[in-house]
């Protein structure tokens, strides 16, 4: 798992203030033989339509 950069907490706090729920830290992404890590994942429920938006 890679180290968090200096922007991690600022971005996380901004997303939370905007109504997002952080669902995972260090989300692994594997494509062919390449393995990457997204810094975090989150989701936000839209109250009007009950649909979820997801962010990686």
HELIX and SHEET records of a PDB file:
HELIX    1   1 UNK A    8  UNK A   17  1                                  10    
SHEET    1   A 3 UNK A  21  UNK A  31  0                                        
SHEET    2   A 3 UNK A  34  UNK A  45 -1                                        
SHEET    3   A 3 UNK A  52  UNK A  55 -1                                        
END                                                                             
